[in-house]
Amino acid sequence: MHEFSTAVGIVQTVTDVAKKHNAKRIKKIELVVGEFTMLNNDQLIFAFEIASEGTLAEGAEVNIETQRGLIECQECGFNGEIERQRDKEIDHYVVNLTNIFECPKCHSNKTKISGGRDIYV
């Protein structure tokens, strides 16, 4: 569960910044989380609530924006978002994990991740 260690890092970052600015409380935190971090947003928020107890960030509202994963194809030069499939059983869009690195243009597997692995606070 790397959500908890990530939440601890977020709490440390925001409290350090708040202290430098003589803040008494942190009310809201905006996060951008890349989908290739493989973090679960609900678990991250839950872990944040635990990690922030007794800190300036306790009770802060956490908003998460998901940054789409990007790949770059070494064969055809495609650089963009991965394709998605509709999963009828759970009724929302999910990453097709069997083809996560397949180029949507030429279907080559010679790709590398070019975005979506970061977390921004």
ZIKAJO-V111342 format. One record per backbone hydrogen bond with DSSP energy under -0.5 kcal/mol. CO is the residue of the C=O (numbers start at 1). NH is the residue of the N-H. E is the energy in kcal/mol with one decimal. If there is no record, write none. Layout:
CO;NH;E + CO;NH;E
This chain:
1;4;-0.9 + 1;5;-0.6 + 2;6;-1.9 + 3;7;-2.6 + 4;8;-2.5 + 5;9;-1.8 + 6;10;-2.2 + 7;11;-2.7 + 8;12;-2.4 + 9;13;-2.4 + 10;14;-2.8 + 11;15;-2.4 + 12;16;-2.2 + 13;17;-2.1 + 14;18;-2.4 + 15;19;-2.5 + 16;20;-1.8 + 17;21;-1.2 + 18;23;-3.0 + 19;22;-1.6 + 25;27;-0.6 + 27;61;-3.1 + 29;31;-0.5 + 29;63;-2.8 + 31;65;-2.8 + 32;34;-0.5 + 32;120;-2.7 + 33;67;-2.2 + 34;37;-1.8 + 35;38;-0.9 + 39;41;-0.6 + 40;44;-2.6 + 41;45;-2.4 + 42;46;-2.2 + 43;47;-2.8 + 44;48;-2.4 + 45;49;-2.2 + 46;50;-1.6 + 47;51;-3.0 + 48;52;-2.4 + 50;53;-1.1 + 52;55;-2.2 + 55;58;-1.4 + 56;26;-2.7 + 57;60;-2.4 + 61;29;-3.0 + 61;63;-0.5 + 63;31;-3.0 + 65;33;-2.6 + 66;68;-0.6 + 67;35;-2.6 + 69;82;-1.1 + 70;114;-2.5 + 70;115;-1.2 + 71;80;-2.1 + 72;112;-2.0 + 73;77;-1.0 + 78;73;-3.1 + 80;71;-2.9 + 83;96;-0.6 + 85;87;-0.6 + 85;94;-1.4 + 86;88;-0.9 + 87;91;-1.2 + 87;92;-0.9 + 92;87;-1.0 + 94;85;-1.4 + 95;97;-1.4 + 96;99;-1.3 + 97;100;-0.7 + 99;102;-2.0 + 103;107;-1.6 + 108;103;-2.7 + 109;111;-1.8 + 110;74;-3.4 + 112;72;-2.7 + 115;70;-2.6 + 116;36;-2.4 + 118;34;-3.0 + 120;32;-2.4
